């Protein structure tokens, strides 16, 4: 029984490997907002989206995992993406 469970977890992790590039967008948002601020950074996005992306930074999560973890609640989505 444990072998099936471990095999299924390994398969799930292997399926996530192609998705690792998803965090590059979030890193880009954080980097641009840190350099230019919300008024000049990300002009290609509407201001409500930029305000939501800036919210974690205003709460003290400038970069890294805290910034990544505060974005799903800021957008009102569950962390599992459902």
HTML snippet that shows the backbone in 3Dmol.js (N, CA, C, O; Angstrom):
<script src="https://3Dmol.org/build/3Dmol-min.js"></script>
<div id="view" style="width:600px;height:400px;position:relative"></div>
<script>
const pdb = `
ATOM      1  N   UNK A   1       0.813  -1.195   0.000  1.00  0.00           N
ATOM      2  CA  UNK A   1       0.000   0.000   0.000  1.00  0.00           C
ATOM      3  C   UNK A   1       0.859   1.262   0.000  1.00  0.00           C
ATOM      4  O   UNK A   1       0.579   2.204  -0.742  1.00  0.00           O
ATOM      5  N   UNK A   2       1.896   1.284   0.823  1.00  0.00           N
ATOM      6  CA  UNK A   2       2.759   2.474   0.873  1.00  0.00           C
ATOM      7  C   UNK A   2       3.507   2.673  -0.436  1.00  0.00           C
ATOM      8  O   UNK A   2       3.796   3.805  -0.824  1.00  0.00           O
ATOM      9  N   UNK A   3       3.818   1.578  -1.114  1.00  0.00           N
ATOM     10  CA  UNK A   3       4.549   1.725  -2.376  1.00  0.00           C
ATOM     11  C   UNK A   3       3.682   2.436  -3.417  1.00  0.00           C
ATOM     12  O   UNK A   3       4.193   3.256  -4.180  1.00  0.00           O
ATOM     13  N   UNK A   4       2.380   2.139  -3.461  1.00  0.00           N
ATOM     14  CA  UNK A   4       1.487   2.830  -4.378  1.00  0.00           C
ATOM     15  C   UNK A   4       1.362   4.304  -4.025  1.00  0.00           C
ATOM     16  O   UNK A   4       1.336   5.166  -4.903  1.00  0.00           O
ATOM     17  N   UNK A   5       1.284   4.581  -2.732  1.00  0.00           N
ATOM     18  CA  UNK A   5       1.166   5.962  -2.290  1.00  0.00           C
ATOM     19  C   UNK A   5       2.423   6.747  -2.674  1.00  0.00           C
ATOM     20  O   UNK A   5       2.332   7.840  -3.232  1.00  0.00           O
ATOM     21  N   UNK A   6       3.592   6.183  -2.372  1.00  0.00           N
ATOM     22  CA  UNK A   6       4.849   6.866  -2.700  1.00  0.00           C
ATOM     23  C   UNK A   6       5.016   7.017  -4.207  1.00  0.00           C
ATOM     24  O   UNK A   6       5.521   8.035  -4.680  1.00  0.00           O
ATOM     25  N   UNK A   7       4.596   6.014  -4.955  1.00  0.00           N
ATOM     26  CA  UNK A   7       4.690   6.108  -6.415  1.00  0.00           C
ATOM     27  C   UNK A   7       3.773   7.216  -6.948  1.00  0.00           C
ATOM     28  O   UNK A   7       4.151   7.951  -7.861  1.00  0.00           O
ATOM     29  N   UNK A   8       2.574   7.332  -6.379  1.00  0.00           N
ATOM     30  CA  UNK A   8       1.674   8.383  -6.847  1.00  0.00           C
ATOM     31  C   UNK A   8       2.199   9.767  -6.487  1.00  0.00           C
ATOM     32  O   UNK A   8       2.046  10.705  -7.269  1.00  0.00           O
ATOM     33  N   UNK A   9       2.820   9.911  -5.309  1.00  0.00           N
ATOM     34  CA  UNK A   9       3.399  11.204  -4.928  1.00  0.00           C
ATOM     35  C   UNK A   9       4.573  11.551  -5.839  1.00  0.00           C
ATOM     36  O   UNK A   9       4.721  12.704  -6.244  1.00  0.00           O
ATOM     37  N   UNK A  10       5.397  10.577  -6.159  1.00  0.00           N
ATOM     38  CA  UNK A  10       6.532  10.813  -7.060  1.00  0.00           C
ATOM     39  C   UNK A  10       6.031  11.233  -8.447  1.00  0.00           C
ATOM     40  O   UNK A  10       6.600  12.127  -9.073  1.00  0.00           O
ATOM     41  N   UNK A  11       4.969  10.585  -8.917  1.00  0.00           N
ATOM     42  CA  UNK A  11       4.401  10.948 -10.213  1.00  0.00           C
ATOM     43  C   UNK A  11       3.883  12.387 -10.194  1.00  0.00           C
ATOM     44  O   UNK A  11       4.092  13.137 -11.147  1.00  0.00           O
ATOM     45  N   UNK A  12       3.217  12.764  -9.121  1.00  0.00           N
ATOM     46  CA  UNK A  12       2.713  14.142  -9.011  1.00  0.00           C
ATOM     47  C   UNK A  12       3.852  15.146  -9.029  1.00  0.00           C
ATOM     48  O   UNK A  12       3.753  16.188  -9.676  1.00  0.00           O
ATOM     49  N   UNK A  13       4.924  14.844  -8.329  1.00  0.00           N
ATOM     50  CA  UNK A  13       6.073  15.751  -8.324  1.00  0.00           C
ATOM     51  C   UNK A  13       6.712  15.839  -9.700  1.00  0.00           C
ATOM     52  O   UNK A  13       7.133  16.917 -10.121  1.00  0.00           O
ATOM     53  N   UNK A  14       6.788  14.723 -10.399  1.00  0.00           N
ATOM     54  CA  UNK A  14       7.346  14.748 -11.748  1.00  0.00           C
ATOM     55  C   UNK A  14       6.472  15.553 -12.705  1.00  0.00           C
ATOM     56  O   UNK A  14       6.984  16.192 -13.623  1.00  0.00           O
ATOM     57  N   UNK A  15       5.159  15.526 -12.498  1.00  0.00           N
ATOM     58  CA  UNK A  15       4.272  16.314 -13.355  1.00  0.00           C
ATOM     59  C   UNK A  15       4.402  17.803 -13.089  1.00  0.00           C
ATOM     60  O   UNK A  15       4.071  18.613 -13.954  1.00  0.00           O
ATOM     61  N   UNK A  16       4.876  18.179 -11.913  1.00  0.00           N
ATOM     62  CA  UNK A  16       5.036  19.592 -11.585  1.00  0.00           C
ATOM     63  C   UNK A  16       6.312  20.200 -12.161  1.00  0.00           C
ATOM     64  O   UNK A  16       6.420  21.423 -12.250  1.00  0.00           O
ATOM     65  N   UNK A  17       7.267  19.381 -12.548  1.00  0.00           N
ATOM     66  CA  UNK A  17       8.538  19.900 -13.051  1.00  0.00           C
ATOM     67  C   UNK A  17       8.348  20.837 -14.240  1.00  0.00           C
ATOM     68  O   UNK A  17       8.978  21.894 -14.261  1.00  0.00           O
ATOM     69  N   UNK A  18       7.507  20.507 -15.241  1.00  0.00           N
ATOM     70  CA  UNK A  18       7.323  21.459 -16.350  1.00  0.00           C
ATOM     71  C   UNK A  18       6.667  22.768 -15.922  1.00  0.00           C
ATOM     72  O   UNK A  18       6.772  23.766 -16.636  1.00  0.00           O
ATOM     73  N   UNK A  19       6.007  22.786 -14.797  1.00  0.00           N
ATOM     74  CA  UNK A  19       5.326  23.988 -14.318  1.00  0.00           C
ATOM     75  C   UNK A  19       6.227  24.907 -13.507  1.00  0.00           C
ATOM     76  O   UNK A  19       5.762  25.942 -13.029  1.00  0.00           O
ATOM     77  N   UNK A  20       7.490  24.567 -13.336  1.00  0.00           N
ATOM     78  CA  UNK A  20       8.373  25.377 -12.494  1.00  0.00           C
ATOM     79  C   UNK A  20       8.570  26.784 -13.052  1.00  0.00           C
ATOM     80  O   UNK A  20       8.924  27.689 -12.297  1.00  0.00           O
ATOM     81  N   UNK A  21       8.356  26.993 -14.326  1.00  0.00           N
ATOM     82  CA  UNK A  21       8.493  28.320 -14.919  1.00  0.00           C
ATOM     83  C   UNK A  21       7.395  29.286 -14.513  1.00  0.00           C
ATOM     84  O   UNK A  21       7.503  30.484 -14.774  1.00  0.00           O
ATOM     85  N   UNK A  22       6.348  28.792 -13.885  1.00  0.00           N
ATOM     86  CA  UNK A  22       5.244  29.661 -13.473  1.00  0.00           C
ATOM     87  C   UNK A  22       5.733  30.706 -12.476  1.00  0.00           C
ATOM     88  O   UNK A  22       5.264  31.844 -12.500  1.00  0.00           O
ATOM     89  N   UNK A  23       6.664  30.339 -11.604  1.00  0.00           N
ATOM     90  CA  UNK A  23       7.159  31.288 -10.603  1.00  0.00           C
ATOM     91  C   UNK A  23       7.975  32.409 -11.216  1.00  0.00           C
ATOM     92  O   UNK A  23       8.194  33.428 -10.562  1.00  0.00           O
ATOM     93  N   UNK A  24       8.432  32.255 -12.449  1.00  0.00           N
ATOM     94  CA  UNK A  24       9.227  33.319 -13.062  1.00  0.00           C
ATOM     95  C   UNK A  24       8.392  34.579 -13.274  1.00  0.00           C
ATOM     96  O   UNK A  24       8.917  35.687 -13.159  1.00  0.00           O
ATOM     97  N   UNK A  25       7.111  34.435 -13.577  1.00  0.00           N
ATOM     98  CA  UNK A  25       6.241  35.600 -13.719  1.00  0.00           C
ATOM     99  C   UNK A  25       6.096  36.330 -12.396  1.00  0.00           C
ATOM    100  O   UNK A  25       6.160  37.559 -12.352  1.00  0.00           O
ATOM    101  N   UNK A  26       5.903  35.588 -11.326  1.00  0.00           N
ATOM    102  CA  UNK A  26       5.739  36.199 -10.009  1.00  0.00           C
ATOM    103  C   UNK A  26       7.027  36.898  -9.588  1.00  0.00           C
ATOM    104  O   UNK A  26       6.990  37.975  -8.993  1.00  0.00           O
ATOM    105  N   UNK A  27       8.156  36.287  -9.894  1.00  0.00           N
ATOM    106  CA  UNK A  27       9.448  36.911  -9.594  1.00  0.00           C
ATOM    107  C   UNK A  27       9.592  38.209 -10.383  1.00  0.00           C
ATOM    108  O   UNK A  27      10.088  39.206  -9.858  1.00  0.00           O
ATOM    109  N   UNK A  28       9.160  38.197 -11.646  1.00  0.00           N
ATOM    110  CA  UNK A  28       9.199  39.396 -12.484  1.00  0.00           C
ATOM    111  C   UNK A  28       8.340  40.500 -11.873  1.00  0.00           C
ATOM    112  O   UNK A  28       8.773  41.651 -11.802  1.00  0.00           O
ATOM    113  N   UNK A  29       7.130  40.164 -11.432  1.00  0.00           N
ATOM    114  CA  UNK A  29       6.255  41.171 -10.818  1.00  0.00           C
ATOM    115  C   UNK A  29       6.924  41.814  -9.619  1.00  0.00           C
ATOM    116  O   UNK A  29       6.953  43.038  -9.494  1.00  0.00           O
ATOM    117  N   UNK A  30       7.464  40.979  -8.734  1.00  0.00           N
ATOM    118  CA  UNK A  30       8.111  41.505  -7.531  1.00  0.00           C
ATOM    119  C   UNK A  30       9.306  42.374  -7.848  1.00  0.00           C
ATOM    120  O   UNK A  30       9.499  43.422  -7.232  1.00  0.00           O
ATOM    121  N   UNK A  31      10.120  41.941  -8.817  1.00  0.00           N
ATOM    122  CA  UNK A  31      11.322  42.701  -9.176  1.00  0.00           C
ATOM    123  C   UNK A  31      10.964  44.057  -9.785  1.00  0.00           C
ATOM    124  O   UNK A  31      11.563  45.071  -9.429  1.00  0.00           O
ATOM    125  N   UNK A  32      10.001  44.082 -10.692  1.00  0.00           N
ATOM    126  CA  UNK A  32       9.614  45.341 -11.344  1.00  0.00           C
ATOM    127  C   UNK A  32       8.977  46.295 -10.341  1.00  0.00           C
ATOM    128  O   UNK A  32       9.264  47.492 -10.360  1.00  0.00           O
ATOM    129  N   UNK A  33       8.121  45.781  -9.469  1.00  0.00           N
ATOM    130  CA  UNK A  33       7.487  46.642  -8.480  1.00  0.00           C
ATOM    131  C   UNK A  33       8.502  47.184  -7.477  1.00  0.00           C
ATOM    132  O   UNK A  33       8.362  48.315  -7.010  1.00  0.00           O
ATOM    133  N   UNK A  34       9.518  46.396  -7.142  1.00  0.00           N
ATOM    134  CA  UNK A  34      10.554  46.876  -6.223  1.00  0.00           C
ATOM    135  C   UNK A  34      11.392  47.969  -6.876  1.00  0.00           C
ATOM    136  O   UNK A  34      11.811  48.909  -6.201  1.00  0.00           O
ATOM    137  N   UNK A  35      11.643  47.860  -8.183  1.00  0.00           N
ATOM    138  CA  UNK A  35      12.472  48.844  -8.878  1.00  0.00           C
ATOM    139  C   UNK A  35      11.711  50.120  -9.213  1.00  0.00           C
ATOM    140  O   UNK A  35      12.216  51.223  -9.007  1.00  0.00           O
ATOM    141  N   UNK A  36      10.493  49.967  -9.731  1.00  0.00           N
ATOM    142  CA  UNK A  36       9.775  51.125 -10.262  1.00  0.00           C
ATOM    143  C   UNK A  36       8.610  51.595  -9.408  1.00  0.00           C
ATOM    144  O   UNK A  36       8.147  52.726  -9.551  1.00  0.00           O
ATOM    145  N   UNK A  37       8.138  50.734  -8.525  1.00  0.00           N
ATOM    146  CA  UNK A  37       6.974  51.093  -7.725  1.00  0.00           C
ATOM    147  C   UNK A  37       5.693  50.838  -8.488  1.00  0.00           C
ATOM    148  O   UNK A  37       5.730  50.600  -9.695  1.00  0.00           O
ATOM    149  N   UNK A  38       4.558  50.883  -7.804  1.00  0.00           N
ATOM    150  CA  UNK A  38       3.297  50.554  -8.462  1.00  0.00           C
ATOM    151  C   UNK A  38       2.827  51.591  -9.470  1.00  0.00           C
ATOM    152  O   UNK A  38       2.047  51.265 -10.364  1.00  0.00           O
ATOM    153  N   UNK A  39       3.279  52.824  -9.347  1.00  0.00           N
ATOM    154  CA  UNK A  39       2.794  53.852 -10.274  1.00  0.00           C
ATOM    155  C   UNK A  39       3.448  53.757 -11.648  1.00  0.00           C
ATOM    156  O   UNK A  39       2.840  54.156 -12.641  1.00  0.00           O
ATOM    157  N   UNK A  40       4.672  53.239 -11.727  1.00  0.00           N
ATOM    158  CA  UNK A  40       5.357  53.164 -13.022  1.00  0.00           C
ATOM    159  C   UNK A  40       5.659  51.737 -13.455  1.00  0.00           C
ATOM    160  O   UNK A  40       5.937  51.499 -14.631  1.00  0.00           O
ATOM    161  N   UNK A  41       5.611  50.795 -12.541  1.00  0.00           N
ATOM    162  CA  UNK A  41       5.893  49.409 -12.894  1.00  0.00           C
ATOM    163  C   UNK A  41       4.678  48.736 -13.503  1.00  0.00           C
ATOM    164  O   UNK A  41       3.543  49.078 -13.174  1.00  0.00           O
ATOM    165  N   UNK A  42       4.907  47.802 -14.371  1.00  0.00           N
ATOM    166  CA  UNK A  42       3.865  47.004 -15.012  1.00  0.00           C
ATOM    167  C   UNK A  42       2.790  47.836 -15.732  1.00  0.00           C
ATOM    168  O   UNK A  42       1.605  47.679 -15.437  1.00  0.00           O
ATOM    169  N   UNK A  43       3.173  48.708 -16.657  1.00  0.00           N
ATOM    170  CA  UNK A  43       2.166  49.513 -17.359  1.00  0.00           C
ATOM    171  C   UNK A  43       1.257  48.677 -18.258  1.00  0.00           C
ATOM    172  O   UNK A  43       0.202  49.150 -18.683  1.00  0.00           O
ATOM    173  N   UNK A  44       1.659  47.435 -18.552  1.00  0.00           N
ATOM    174  CA  UNK A  44       0.841  46.587 -19.418  1.00  0.00           C
ATOM    175  C   UNK A  44      -0.351  45.969 -18.690  1.00  0.00           C
ATOM    176  O   UNK A  44      -1.202  45.339 -19.318  1.00  0.00           O
ATOM    177  N   UNK A  45      -0.417  46.147 -17.376  1.00  0.00           N
ATOM    178  CA  UNK A  45      -1.511  45.589 -16.584  1.00  0.00           C
ATOM    179  C   UNK A  45      -2.423  46.703 -16.085  1.00  0.00           C
ATOM    180  O   UNK A  45      -1.957  47.817 -15.844  1.00  0.00           O
ATOM    181  N   UNK A  46      -3.722  46.421 -15.925  1.00  0.00           N
ATOM    182  CA  UNK A  46      -4.628  47.444 -15.380  1.00  0.00           C
ATOM    183  C   UNK A  46      -4.285  47.730 -13.922  1.00  0.00           C
ATOM    184  O   UNK A  46      -3.739  46.872 -13.229  1.00  0.00           O
ATOM    185  N   UNK A  47      -4.604  48.934 -13.459  1.00  0.00           N
ATOM    186  CA  UNK A  47      -4.178  49.339 -12.122  1.00  0.00           C
ATOM    187  C   UNK A  47      -4.749  48.471 -11.006  1.00  0.00           C
ATOM    188  O   UNK A  47      -4.067  48.310  -9.994  1.00  0.00           O
ATOM    189  N   UNK A  48      -5.972  47.888 -11.116  1.00  0.00           N
ATOM    190  CA  UNK A  48      -6.404  47.011 -10.012  1.00  0.00           C
ATOM    191  C   UNK A  48      -5.516  45.774  -9.860  1.00  0.00           C
ATOM    192  O   UNK A  48      -5.264  45.327  -8.741  1.00  0.00           O
ATOM    193  N   UNK A  49      -5.044  45.224 -10.972  1.00  0.00           N
ATOM    194  CA  UNK A  49      -4.156  44.061 -10.897  1.00  0.00           C
ATOM    195  C   UNK A  49      -2.815  44.442 -10.286  1.00  0.00           C
ATOM    196  O   UNK A  49      -2.262  43.691  -9.482  1.00  0.00           O
ATOM    197  N   UNK A  50      -2.294  45.599 -10.660  1.00  0.00           N
ATOM    198  CA  UNK A  50      -1.017  46.056 -10.096  1.00  0.00           C
ATOM    199  C   UNK A  50      -1.185  46.326  -8.601  1.00  0.00           C
ATOM    200  O   UNK A  50      -0.285  46.035  -7.813  1.00  0.00           O
ATOM    201  N   UNK A  51      -2.323  46.876  -8.212  1.00  0.00           N
ATOM    202  CA  UNK A  51      -2.564  47.124  -6.786  1.00  0.00           C
ATOM    203  C   UNK A  51      -2.586  45.816  -6.008  1.00  0.00           C
ATOM    204  O   UNK A  51      -2.068  45.756  -4.893  1.00  0.00           O
ATOM    205  N   UNK A  52      -3.180  44.762  -6.578  1.00  0.00           N
ATOM    206  CA  UNK A  52      -3.190  43.466  -5.904  1.00  0.00           C
ATOM    207  C   UNK A  52      -1.793  42.854  -5.854  1.00  0.00           C
ATOM    208  O   UNK A  52      -1.437  42.203  -4.872  1.00  0.00           O
ATOM    209  N   UNK A  53      -1.007  43.055  -6.899  1.00  0.00           N
ATOM    210  CA  UNK A  53       0.369  42.551  -6.889  1.00  0.00           C
ATOM    211  C   UNK A  53       1.236  43.324  -5.896  1.00  0.00           C
ATOM    212  O   UNK A  53       2.192  42.771  -5.353  1.00  0.00           O
ATOM    213  N   UNK A  54       0.919  44.568  -5.659  1.00  0.00           N
ATOM    214  CA  UNK A  54       1.679  45.401  -4.726  1.00  0.00           C
ATOM    215  C   UNK A  54       1.288  45.116  -3.272  1.00  0.00           C
ATOM    216  O   UNK A  54       2.075  45.382  -2.364  1.00  0.00           O
ATOM    217  N   UNK A  55       0.105  44.588  -3.041  1.00  0.00           N
ATOM    218  CA  UNK A  55      -0.392  44.367  -1.684  1.00  0.00           C
ATOM    219  C   UNK A  55       0.548  43.543  -0.809  1.00  0.00           C
ATOM    220  O   UNK A  55       0.807  43.958   0.321  1.00  0.00           O
ATOM    221  N   UNK A  56       1.079  42.395  -1.259  1.00  0.00           N
ATOM    222  CA  UNK A  56       2.018  41.661  -0.403  1.00  0.00           C
ATOM    223  C   UNK A  56       3.259  42.480  -0.033  1.00  0.00           C
ATOM    224  O   UNK A  56       3.778  42.357   1.076  1.00  0.00           O
ATOM    225  N   UNK A  57       3.727  43.308  -0.956  1.00  0.00           N
ATOM    226  CA  UNK A  57       4.890  44.140  -0.657  1.00  0.00           C
ATOM    227  C   UNK A  57       4.548  45.169   0.417  1.00  0.00           C
ATOM    228  O   UNK A  57       5.377  45.478   1.272  1.00  0.00           O
ATOM    229  N   UNK A  58       3.328  45.699   0.371  1.00  0.00           N
ATOM    230  CA  UNK A  58       2.908  46.663   1.381  1.00  0.00           C
ATOM    231  C   UNK A  58       2.737  46.007   2.755  1.00  0.00           C
ATOM    232  O   UNK A  58       2.850  46.671   3.785  1.00  0.00           O
ATOM    233  N   UNK A  59       2.466  44.702   2.760  1.00  0.00           N
ATOM    234  CA  UNK A  59       2.329  43.964   4.013  1.00  0.00           C
ATOM    235  C   UNK A  59       3.668  43.473   4.550  1.00  0.00           C
ATOM    236  O   UNK A  59       3.714  42.795   5.576  1.00  0.00           O
ATOM    237  N   UNK A  60       4.752  43.810   3.866  1.00  0.00           N
ATOM    238  CA  UNK A  60       6.089  43.482   4.352  1.00  0.00           C
ATOM    239  C   UNK A  60       6.753  42.295   3.687  1.00  0.00           C
ATOM    240  O   UNK A  60       7.874  41.944   4.057  1.00  0.00           O
ATOM    241  N   UNK A  61       6.110  41.667   2.725  1.00  0.00           N
ATOM    242  CA  UNK A  61       6.684  40.529   2.014  1.00  0.00           C
ATOM    243  C   UNK A  61       7.288  41.036   0.712  1.00  0.00           C
ATOM    244  O   UNK A  61       6.626  41.031  -0.326  1.00  0.00           O
ATOM    245  N   UNK A  62       8.534  41.472   0.762  1.00  0.00           N
ATOM    246  CA  UNK A  62       9.150  42.106  -0.401  1.00  0.00           C
ATOM    247  C   UNK A  62       9.510  41.129  -1.504  1.00  0.00           C
ATOM    248  O   UNK A  62       9.404  41.468  -2.683  1.00  0.00           O
ATOM    249  N   UNK A  63       9.935  39.924  -1.149  1.00  0.00           N
ATOM    250  CA  UNK A  63      10.399  38.997  -2.175  1.00  0.00           C
ATOM    251  C   UNK A  63      10.426  37.595  -1.594  1.00  0.00           C
ATOM    252  O   UNK A  63      10.280  37.404  -0.387  1.00  0.00           O
ATOM    253  N   UNK A  64      10.615  36.620  -2.466  1.00  0.00           N
ATOM    254  CA  UNK A  64      10.763  35.246  -2.037  1.00  0.00           C
ATOM    255  C   UNK A  64       9.455  34.574  -1.673  1.00  0.00           C
ATOM    256  O   UNK A  64       8.384  34.972  -2.131  1.00  0.00           O
ATOM    257  N   UNK A  65       9.560  33.548  -0.841  1.00  0.00           N
ATOM    258  CA  UNK A  65       8.396  32.730  -0.482  1.00  0.00           C
ATOM    259  C   UNK A  65       7.267  33.533   0.155  1.00  0.00           C
ATOM    260  O   UNK A  65       6.110  33.301  -0.194  1.00  0.00           O
ATOM    261  N   UNK A  66       7.540  34.474   1.078  1.00  0.00           N
ATOM    262  CA  UNK A  66       6.400  35.230   1.630  1.00  0.00           C
ATOM    263  C   UNK A  66       5.616  35.987   0.561  1.00  0.00           C
ATOM    264  O   UNK A  66       4.389  36.063   0.630  1.00  0.00           O
ATOM    265  N   UNK A  67       6.315  36.546  -0.423  1.00  0.00           N
ATOM    266  CA  UNK A  67       5.641  37.252  -1.526  1.00  0.00           C
ATOM    267  C   UNK A  67       4.790  36.273  -2.330  1.00  0.00           C
ATOM    268  O   UNK A  67       3.644  36.569  -2.667  1.00  0.00           O
ATOM    269  N   UNK A  68       5.366  35.086  -2.641  1.00  0.00           N
ATOM    270  CA  UNK A  68       4.648  34.079  -3.414  1.00  0.00           C
ATOM    271  C   UNK A  68       3.410  33.588  -2.671  1.00  0.00           C
ATOM    272  O   UNK A  68       2.361  33.380  -3.280  1.00  0.00           O
ATOM    273  N   UNK A  69       3.531  33.402  -1.349  1.00  0.00           N
ATOM    274  CA  UNK A  69       2.426  32.837  -0.570  1.00  0.00           C
ATOM    275  C   UNK A  69       1.300  33.837  -0.327  1.00  0.00           C
ATOM    276  O   UNK A  69       0.160  33.431  -0.104  1.00  0.00           O
ATOM    277  N   UNK A  70       1.593  35.119  -0.365  1.00  0.00           N
ATOM    278  CA  UNK A  70       0.550  36.116  -0.142  1.00  0.00           C
ATOM    279  C   UNK A  70      -0.224  36.484  -1.405  1.00  0.00           C
ATOM    280  O   UNK A  70      -1.272  37.124  -1.315  1.00  0.00           O
ATOM    281  N   UNK A  71       0.268  36.095  -2.571  1.00  0.00           N
ATOM    282  CA  UNK A  71      -0.444  36.448  -3.800  1.00  0.00           C
ATOM    283  C   UNK A  71      -1.780  35.724  -3.982  1.00  0.00           C
ATOM    284  O   UNK A  71      -2.763  36.383  -4.319  1.00  0.00           O
ATOM    285  N   UNK A  72      -1.872  34.391  -3.776  1.00  0.00           N
ATOM    286  CA  UNK A  72      -3.192  33.754  -3.953  1.00  0.00           C
ATOM    287  C   UNK A  72      -4.287  34.335  -3.069  1.00  0.00           C
ATOM    288  O   UNK A  72      -5.387  34.570  -3.568  1.00  0.00           O
ATOM    289  N   UNK A  73      -4.044  34.582  -1.773  1.00  0.00           N
ATOM    290  CA  UNK A  73      -5.107  35.227  -0.988  1.00  0.00           C
ATOM    291  C   UNK A  73      -5.429  36.639  -1.475  1.00  0.00           C
ATOM    292  O   UNK A  73      -6.573  37.081  -1.371  1.00  0.00           O
ATOM    293  N   UNK A  74      -4.439  37.345  -2.002  1.00  0.00           N
ATOM    294  CA  UNK A  74      -4.689  38.696  -2.498  1.00  0.00           C
ATOM    295  C   UNK A  74      -5.654  38.670  -3.678  1.00  0.00           C
ATOM    296  O   UNK A  74      -6.473  39.575  -3.838  1.00  0.00           O
ATOM    297  N   UNK A  75      -5.557  37.642  -4.495  1.00  0.00           N
ATOM    298  CA  UNK A  75      -6.443  37.510  -5.648  1.00  0.00           C
ATOM    299  C   UNK A  75      -7.721  36.755  -5.312  1.00  0.00           C
ATOM    300  O   UNK A  75      -8.593  36.600  -6.167  1.00  0.00           O
ATOM    301  N   UNK A  76      -7.837  36.285  -4.078  1.00  0.00           N
ATOM    302  CA  UNK A  76      -9.051  35.588  -3.654  1.00  0.00           C
ATOM    303  C   UNK A  76      -9.174  34.171  -4.137  1.00  0.00           C
ATOM    304  O   UNK A  76     -10.262  33.597  -4.106  1.00  0.00           O
ATOM    305  N   UNK A  77      -8.066  33.587  -4.589  1.00  0.00           N
ATOM    306  CA  UNK A  77      -8.101  32.214  -5.077  1.00  0.00           C
ATOM    307  C   UNK A  77      -7.544  31.278  -4.012  1.00  0.00           C
ATOM    308  O   UNK A  77      -6.657  31.666  -3.252  1.00  0.00           O
ATOM    309  N   UNK A  78      -8.049  30.064  -3.949  1.00  0.00           N
ATOM    310  CA  UNK A  78      -7.454  29.082  -3.037  1.00  0.00           C
ATOM    311  C   UNK A  78      -6.021  28.778  -3.461  1.00  0.00           C
ATOM    312  O   UNK A  78      -5.694  28.847  -4.646  1.00  0.00           O
ATOM    313  N   UNK A  79      -5.177  28.446  -2.508  1.00  0.00           N
ATOM    314  CA  UNK A  79      -3.764  28.202  -2.797  1.00  0.00           C
ATOM    315  C   UNK A  79      -3.553  27.005  -3.702  1.00  0.00           C
ATOM    316  O   UNK A  79      -2.519  26.923  -4.365  1.00  0.00           O
ATOM    317  N   UNK A  80      -4.502  26.066  -3.754  1.00  0.00           N
ATOM    318  CA  UNK A  80      -4.328  24.902  -4.611  1.00  0.00           C
ATOM    319  C   UNK A  80      -4.774  25.169  -6.050  1.00  0.00           C
ATOM    320  O   UNK A  80      -4.697  24.276  -6.894  1.00  0.00           O
ATOM    321  N   UNK A  81      -5.239  26.382  -6.337  1.00  0.00           N
ATOM    322  CA  UNK A  81      -5.610  26.753  -7.691  1.00  0.00           C
ATOM    323  C   UNK A  81      -6.988  26.300  -8.119  1.00  0.00           C
ATOM    324  O   UNK A  81      -7.362  26.478  -9.278  1.00  0.00           O
ATOM    325  N   UNK A  82      -7.754  25.719  -7.208  1.00  0.00           N
ATOM    326  CA  UNK A  82      -9.080  25.207  -7.567  1.00  0.00           C
ATOM    327  C   UNK A  82     -10.096  26.334  -7.695  1.00  0.00           C
ATOM    328  O   UNK A  82     -11.264  26.082  -7.992  1.00  0.00           O
TER     329      UNK A  82
END
`;
const viewer = $3Dmol.createViewer("view");
viewer.addModel(pdb, "pdb");
viewer.setStyle({}, {cartoon: {color: "spectrum"}});
viewer.zoomTo();
viewer.render();
</script>
